């Protein structure tokens, strides 16, 4: 997976959720872009398009889309983020970590650094069907592999999942079998913790309510770029989400131009706490007409 394949995925999602593009054909996309259309994508995707470096020639519609979203592009280009270069990387980085850091820049460098320190071990799990499955859906008897040494891909361990249980402290207990030895791992039950909190988390946007903006792409809310009482301007910054370890800057849709922010119901990330985890359909922003 390369950085540009990540951008292509997010561009594809933006095209599929754009109601102005129907039917979902190449000709319809060209017509929409050439008519001034703008996509709901983060600034980093626009920067990736601006720096187009692929084996395929860039089409005129790419430049047209960038022109349609020049304010968002300029904002992303003007953030002043330092360009990560090969000489900025630790000599101990593997070729894979170098690729990650140079391709994804600061996000990639942070991820590769945490992996090297052992603070993020998810890359060692050679089983995406386990890592990304629905919580507590793994069946007893499922086998998977762990990468024991990032420097040696051949050094792997065979693990068999033995099933879930509950401890006397109401913790979740997970049983694993490795080389004939049964291992148990306990962790707090997140559902029990959630049940102890009065707040119920993000509420759903009302379907058909023009004053509700629903979340489209799932992710963690990092911050809002507007405040209650602000009058919105089409194309202006609205909020920042993190999805698939990439920041996505959400812009104000054209249909919300001139609307006033009534409520920002979600909580952004702080130094102490994670931001609200939003799913498609969750209420992101509530508005009212500016004259009211």
C-alpha positions, 0 to 999 in steps of 0.5 A: 500500500502506497500513500497514493493508493490511500488517497485513491481510496479516500477519493473513491469514497468521496466520489461515492458519497457525493450526491451530485454525481449520478450515475457513478460513472467516469463521464459523470465525474468529469462533468461534475468536476468541470462544472465546479464540483468539490469533494469532501476530502482532507487537505492532505489528499489535495496536497497528494494530488498537487504533488502527483507522482505516479506512473500514470499521467495526470488528467485535466480533471485533477487540475480542475478539481484542485482549482475548484478547491484552491482555498482548501489546497492553499490552507493545507499547503500553508500549514508549514509542516516540515517535509520529512527527508531521508536524512531525518530518519533514524539509521535503524529504520527498516526499508518498510519504516523508511517508506512509511515515514517518507510516504505519510510524512509526519503521521508516518514517522510517528507511526514508524517510531512508535512501532520501533519502540514497541508502543504500537504493536498492531503491525506485528499482527499478521491477521487483518481479519482479526485486527479489524473484526467486530469487537469480541466476534473472534471465534474460539479455535481461530489461528493466526500469526504474530511477527516476532521480529520486525527485522526478520519476517520469517520469525513468526509465532503461531497463536490459537485463540481459545475464547472469551471469558469473564473474571471475578472483577468483571474483566474480559478474559482472552485465552490464547495457546502458544507452543502448548502453553495456555496464556490469559490476558485480562482487560477492563470491559469497555461496555461496562465502563461506558455503562457507568457514564451518564452521557450516551455518546454521539446522537444520531442525526435526524434523517431528512432534517436539513439543520442536521449534518450527519457524519459520512466517513467514520473516524475520531473527531480531533477538533471543530474549526467553527464555534457556536454562533458562527455563520458558515461559508461554503468551502470553509473549514468545518472540522477535522477527523482522523480516519484510518490514521489519516487526518481529514479536514471537512469543509462546509458543503455548498448547501450550508452556506450562510447557515449559523452554527446552533450546536457542536454536539461532539467532543474533540481530542484533548491531551487527556482524552480521545475525541468522540468516535463517530460512525456514519449517521452520527450528528456532527453539527446542528444549524439554524438559519442565520436570520433566526 
